[in-house]
Amino acid sequence: MNTLSLRTLNRALMHRQFLLARTDRAPVEVIGRLVALQAQEPNWPYVGLRSRIHGFTQSELTALLEDRQVVRSGLLRSTQHLAAADDFRRLRPLLQPVLDRTAGSPHFTRNSTEARRLAERHPGRDGRILAGEFELRTPLVHGAATGAWGSWGNRSAVSVTPAEAWLGKPMVTAATAAGIKDSAKELIRRYLAAFGPAGVKDVQAWCGLTRLGEVVADMHAELRRYCGPDGVELIDLADAELPDPETRAPVRLLPAFDNALLGHADRTRVVSDEDRKRVMPGQAQVRPTFRVDGRVHGTWSLGAGTLRLTPFRPLCATDRAALHQEADRLLPFVGGTTVSCSDTAATPSS
C-alpha cells in the first residue's frame, strides 16, 4: 500500500470540501456532496457555504428551506444538521439507532423525568429536555424559519413537523439486514467522496454507527487502500483522485462545527493536537476557525459588529494580508463593520 503524508490527506480533504477553490455548483448540490452541514446554530451553515461557493447569498439557502428541498433536523452525531430532503429520508432511518442511544443516555433519561414532573405540575407547559428526547426518537423537521438566516444566538421557539408530513413522502427504511448493510455501504461511499481517504474509525466517529469494519470488508473490490502517516489503514473510492500535495490552499474562514474539522476521529490532517485544544476548549464547543494553507491557524469571532481574528502564532506578511482580505470579504455577509486581529507581530514576507 502507498503511504500518504498528512499534507496529501489535507489537500484531498480540502479538494473534496471545495476549499481548494470555490465551486459554481448549486447550494443543494454542495450540501449533497458534503452529506450534511452541522446546523446547531442556524447561521453557521450559511457561512460554510459562503466559504465554498462563488457568490453565495443567504437567500439561496433560505429558499431551499422554504421549498423543502433542504431540511433541518437531528441527524449526524445526534445534533442538528441540514441535509437535502431525499438524503434525509434515507439517512435518518439508518442513523436512528445512534439517535436512540443518545436519547437513552443518562442525561436525557434523568432530565426527561424531571421534565415530565414539571409537565404534570404545570399542564400545557413545555419541557425542553423532553422535547429534545422526543425529537431524537422521532423524525421531525424544523420549520423553514427556524433554519433561516437571522440574529446570532437569538432564536424564538422552534416549530417542528413530522418529517413525512413536511416532505410529503415516506422515510426510506431498509426492511432487512441486507438492506441495512446496503444503506451503510452507500453512506460510506458518500463519506469518502467528501472526506476520504480515511480510516474506519473516522467514518464511525463522523456518523456514530459502529461495526462498520464488517461493511468495509464486504466492499473490498470497490475500494482502494492506503497507509496513513501513523501506519493505520485508510480506504478511499477506487476512482477518487488525489490532488497534488504541493497545491497551495487559500485562506478560508470557516464556521463553528465545520464539516472539514469534524469529519474524522484523527484530525491531525487539519489541526495539531495543541491547536485542537484551543478550538475545542470544552464539551460540545467547536469554535469558528480560519485556515492558512489548509490547516487551522487560529479562531475568529463576531461581536458588536467586529470580526475578531485570533491567530495561534505569528503570520508572515503574505498570509496576514490574505487573511485580512478574506475577512473583509466575509464581513458584510455576517453583518459586521470592522475587522481586528490580535496578532500585531508578523514574520518576514515569504
Wavefront OBJ file of the C-alpha trace (Angstrom):
o trace
v 0.000 0.000 0.000
v 1.137 3.544 -0.724
v 1.788 5.668 2.342
v 0.070 9.065 2.339
v 1.516 12.107 4.097
v -0.503 14.479 6.275
v -0.159 17.111 3.561
v -1.582 14.732 0.941
v -4.515 13.933 3.218
v -5.029 17.633 3.869
v -5.138 18.507 0.187
v -7.516 15.651 -0.568
v -9.885 16.868 2.148
v -9.652 20.497 1.052
v -10.385 19.498 -2.543
v -13.410 17.376 -1.694
v -14.769 20.046 0.642
v -14.491 22.768 -2.051
v -11.844 24.568 -0.014
v -9.014 24.489 -2.550
v -11.201 26.533 -4.884
v -14.756 27.793 -4.599
v -17.264 25.989 -6.779
v -20.016 27.184 -9.117
v -22.256 24.269 -8.160
v -25.719 24.999 -6.800
v -26.008 25.066 -2.981
v -28.226 21.961 -2.893
v -25.556 20.065 -4.848
v -22.842 21.181 -2.459
v -24.908 20.173 0.579
v -25.452 16.779 -1.048
v -21.741 16.384 -1.742
v -20.921 17.180 1.905
v -23.750 14.828 3.000
v -24.948 17.237 5.712
v -23.941 20.528 7.335
v -23.882 20.947 11.113
v -26.580 23.490 11.967
v -26.918 23.699 15.741
v -26.625 27.479 15.311
v -28.682 28.067 12.138
v -26.419 30.798 10.746
v -23.274 28.665 10.604
v -24.205 26.590 7.519
v -24.625 29.838 5.597
v -21.042 30.788 6.448
v -19.857 27.304 5.496
v -21.485 27.570 2.073
v -20.167 31.116 1.625
v -16.654 29.705 2.069
v -17.242 27.088 -0.620
v -19.467 28.619 -3.324
v -18.801 31.554 -5.649
v -21.204 34.426 -4.995
v -23.331 32.525 -2.471
v -26.091 34.574 -0.816
v -28.203 33.868 2.263
v -31.407 33.939 0.207
v -30.318 30.875 -1.767
v -30.244 28.597 1.269
v -33.337 30.160 2.816
v -35.227 29.450 -0.426
v -34.158 25.797 -0.307
v -35.504 25.523 3.253
v -38.771 27.197 2.298
v -39.161 24.963 -0.762
v -38.451 21.906 1.415
v -35.539 20.821 -0.770
v -33.277 21.063 2.290
v -34.339 20.233 5.846
v -33.000 20.904 9.340
v -33.285 18.087 11.858
v -31.374 15.848 14.234
v -29.029 13.663 12.201
v -25.269 13.018 12.414
v -23.884 12.659 15.938
v -27.407 13.350 17.231
v -27.087 17.074 16.502
v -28.946 19.440 14.211
v -27.854 19.248 10.575
v -29.009 20.483 7.207
v -29.417 17.816 4.544
v -31.030 17.528 1.139
v -34.586 16.257 1.589
v -34.103 12.893 -0.138
v -30.821 12.328 1.687
v -32.576 12.945 4.984
v -35.276 10.413 4.109
v -32.571 7.778 3.561
v -30.067 8.711 6.240
v -32.313 9.318 9.234
v -33.656 5.717 9.416
v -30.113 4.329 9.071
v -28.816 6.616 11.833
v -31.848 6.191 14.111
v -30.077 3.682 16.410
v -27.449 6.348 17.134
v -30.116 8.915 17.995
v -31.974 6.363 20.144
v -28.750 5.651 22.014
v -28.329 9.360 22.718
v -31.955 9.707 23.817
v -31.444 6.810 26.228
v -28.300 8.303 27.756
v -28.307 9.280 31.454
v -28.571 12.979 30.529
v -31.837 12.563 28.683
v -33.232 9.865 30.957
v -32.586 11.965 34.043
v -33.783 15.248 32.630
v -36.759 13.882 30.728
v -38.096 12.501 34.038
v -37.743 15.950 35.555
v -39.475 17.469 32.538
v -42.374 15.065 32.910
v -42.752 16.072 36.557
v -42.804 19.712 35.561
v -45.359 18.968 32.866
v -47.549 17.210 35.414
v -47.347 20.151 37.804
v -47.903 22.702 35.056
v -50.208 21.249 32.384
v -49.667 22.754 28.963
v -46.111 23.819 29.759
v -43.299 22.574 27.611
v -40.229 20.652 28.830
v -37.249 21.391 26.565
v -35.338 18.291 27.512
v -38.398 16.126 26.980
v -38.926 17.769 23.606
v -35.288 17.107 22.740
v -35.624 13.424 23.577
v -38.808 13.141 21.527
v -37.090 14.771 18.553
v -34.232 12.283 18.743
v -36.601 9.329 18.743
v -38.991 10.657 16.094
v -38.044 12.136 12.688
v -39.124 15.759 12.959
v -38.257 18.619 10.626
v -37.794 22.188 11.828
v -39.868 24.871 10.149
v -38.090 26.871 7.462
v -37.972 29.987 9.639
v -36.022 28.095 12.312
v -33.192 27.306 9.900
v -33.242 30.648 8.092
v -30.578 33.319 8.438
v -31.294 35.505 11.458
v -29.985 37.087 14.643
v -26.952 35.339 16.093
v -27.843 33.209 19.119
v -31.284 34.806 19.489
v -33.934 32.385 18.263
v -37.555 32.110 19.283
v -39.357 28.818 19.926
v -38.672 26.063 17.387
v -41.565 24.755 15.289
v -41.378 21.104 14.237
v -43.407 18.879 11.924
v -43.287 15.102 11.414
v -40.826 14.561 8.579
v -43.154 12.549 6.374
v -45.857 15.207 6.630
v -43.368 18.003 5.866
v -41.816 16.224 2.891
v -44.956 14.549 1.567
v -43.003 11.298 1.197
v -42.281 8.355 3.498
v -38.932 7.773 5.143
v -36.833 5.163 3.317
v -36.384 2.336 5.796
v -34.469 -0.853 4.985
v -36.602 -3.861 5.916
v -33.853 -6.497 6.042
v -30.338 -6.899 7.379
v -29.067 -6.976 3.791
v -30.904 -3.742 3.075
v -29.382 -2.070 6.119
v -25.902 -3.170 5.025
v -26.515 -1.776 1.531
v -27.579 1.535 3.069
v -24.434 1.554 5.214
v -22.307 0.911 2.131
v -23.864 3.876 0.368
v -23.235 6.052 3.429
v -19.563 5.017 3.393
v -19.285 5.870 -0.308
v -20.821 9.286 0.336
v -18.495 9.856 3.266
v -15.386 9.000 1.287
v -16.432 11.279 -1.576
v -16.494 14.171 0.903
v -13.812 13.215 3.457
v -11.586 10.454 2.088
v -9.128 8.874 2.240
v -9.987 7.897 5.819
v -9.981 5.040 8.290
v -12.942 3.025 9.511
v -12.708 4.787 12.895
v -13.014 8.112 11.086
v -16.259 7.054 9.405
v -17.653 5.795 12.700
v -16.719 8.981 14.564
v -18.427 11.059 11.872
v -21.733 9.193 11.794
v -21.886 7.443 15.174
v -22.531 3.978 13.728
v -20.397 1.073 14.940
v -19.078 -2.204 13.462
v -18.553 -0.612 10.065
v -15.361 -2.627 9.621
v -17.565 -5.557 8.655
v -19.279 -3.468 5.997
v -15.987 -2.119 4.646
v -14.612 -5.660 4.384
v -17.569 -6.526 2.172
v -16.694 -3.560 -0.094
v -13.135 -4.772 -0.730
v -13.438 -4.881 -4.528
v -14.624 -1.281 -4.875
v -12.199 0.445 -2.508
v -8.566 1.486 -2.724
v -6.379 1.093 0.343
v -3.570 3.296 1.595
v -1.366 3.528 4.647
v -1.668 6.670 6.743
v 1.324 8.524 8.201
v 0.754 6.706 11.506
v 0.565 3.276 9.862
v -3.242 2.980 10.082
v -5.015 1.598 7.028
v -7.048 4.149 5.095
v -9.717 3.489 2.484
v -10.926 5.516 -0.461
v -13.121 5.234 -3.519
v -11.251 3.372 -6.237
v -11.784 6.120 -8.813
v -11.108 9.072 -6.475
v -8.166 11.240 -7.498
v -5.728 12.806 -5.054
v -4.651 16.390 -5.805
v -1.014 17.389 -5.967
v 0.069 17.789 -2.311
v 2.049 20.874 -3.295
v -1.135 22.682 -4.346
v -1.423 25.899 -2.335
v -4.611 26.110 -0.279
v -6.154 29.599 0.011
v -7.043 31.238 3.304
v -10.585 30.422 4.397
v -12.730 31.460 7.360
v -14.902 28.536 8.402
v -17.846 28.365 10.789
v -18.089 26.703 14.155
v -18.578 22.936 13.882
v -17.498 22.936 10.240
v -17.526 19.660 8.299
v -13.860 19.860 7.394
v -12.909 19.859 11.086
v -15.353 17.263 12.442
v -15.176 14.651 9.693
v -12.518 12.436 11.279
v -11.542 10.825 14.560
v -7.920 11.710 13.780
v -7.997 15.403 12.901
v -4.258 15.960 12.603
v -4.636 16.369 8.848
v -6.149 19.788 9.530
v -5.259 20.766 13.095
v -2.433 19.957 15.501
v -3.259 18.343 18.838
v -2.131 21.525 20.603
v -4.346 23.781 18.482
v -7.251 21.377 18.726
v -7.464 22.104 22.459
v -7.845 25.799 21.646
v -10.522 25.170 19.053
v -12.413 22.676 21.222
v -11.923 24.042 24.768
v -14.861 22.243 26.349
v -17.580 19.706 25.811
v -19.729 20.500 22.766
v -17.597 23.547 21.891
v -16.029 23.933 18.443
v -15.034 27.499 17.658
v -15.021 29.131 14.218
v -11.564 28.767 12.677
v -9.509 30.127 9.842
v -7.225 28.053 7.667
v -3.851 29.096 6.326
v -2.515 26.741 3.652
v -5.169 24.211 4.579
v -4.524 23.989 8.317
v -6.160 25.634 11.315
v -4.063 28.670 12.230
v -6.459 30.484 14.556
v -10.051 31.254 15.513
v -12.421 34.112 14.780
v -15.490 35.563 16.422
v -18.128 38.180 15.742
v -19.401 40.656 18.297
v -20.647 44.251 18.319
v -20.024 44.485 14.586
v -16.365 43.472 14.843
v -14.952 40.331 13.276
v -12.029 39.418 15.544
v -9.194 37.235 14.277
v -7.090 35.382 16.841
v -4.055 33.675 15.278
v -2.365 30.972 17.335
v 1.073 32.097 16.141
v 2.513 34.985 14.107
v 1.652 35.127 10.405
v 4.018 36.070 7.640
v 3.104 39.299 5.873
v 1.735 37.479 2.814
v -0.562 35.208 4.826
v -1.640 38.074 7.071
v -2.674 40.141 4.043
v -4.586 37.176 2.567
v -6.362 36.581 5.888
v -7.476 40.201 6.143
v -8.680 40.187 2.542
v -10.773 37.082 3.158
v -12.132 38.539 6.417
v -13.036 41.778 4.637
v -14.951 39.771 2.037
v -16.862 37.885 4.731
v -17.598 40.991 6.821
v -20.731 42.266 5.021
v -22.085 38.728 4.745
v -22.148 38.284 8.521
v -23.286 41.848 9.206
v -20.010 43.143 10.591
v -18.394 46.529 10.097
v -14.792 46.100 11.271
v -12.014 43.508 11.222
v -9.499 43.330 14.063
v -6.567 40.979 14.586
v -4.910 40.208 17.903
v -1.603 39.335 16.215
v 0.439 42.503 15.919
v 3.726 40.765 15.010
v 4.433 39.383 11.585
v 7.326 37.346 10.352
v 9.097 38.425 7.166
v 7.195 38.021 3.922
v 7.510 34.652 2.208
l 1 2 3 4 5 6 7 8 9 10 11 12 13 14 15 16 17 18 19 20 21 22 23 24 25 26 27 28 29 30 31 32 33 34 35 36 37 38 39 40 41 42 43 44 45 46 47 48 49 50 51 52 53 54 55 56 57 58 59 60 61 62 63 64 65 66 67 68 69 70 71 72 73 74 75 76 77 78 79 80 81 82 83 84 85 86 87 88 89 90 91 92 93 94 95 96 97 98 99 100 101 102 103 104 105 106 107 108 109 110 111 112 113 114 115 116 117 118 119 120 121 122 123 124 125 126 127 128 129 130 131 132 133 134 135 136 137 138 139 140 141 142 143 144 145 146 147 148 149 150 151 152 153 154 155 156 157 158 159 160 161 162 163 164 165 166 167 168 169 170 171 172 173 174 175 176 177 178 179 180 181 182 183 184 185 186 187 188 189 190 191 192 193 194 195 196 197 198 199 200 201 202 203 204 205 206 207 208 209 210 211 212 213 214 215 216 217 218 219 220 221 222 223 224 225 226 227 228 229 230 231 232 233 234 235 236 237 238 239 240 241 242 243 244 245 246 247 248 249 250 251 252 253 254 255 256 257 258 259 260 261 262 263 264 265 266 267 268 269 270 271 272 273 274 275 276 277 278 279 280 281 282 283 284 285 286 287 288 289 290 291 292 293 294 295 296 297 298 299 300 301 302 303 304 305 306 307 308 309 310 311 312 313 314 315 316 317 318 319 320 321 322 323 324 325 326 327 328 329 330 331 332 333 334 335 336 337 338 339 340 341 342 343 344 345 346 347 348 349 350
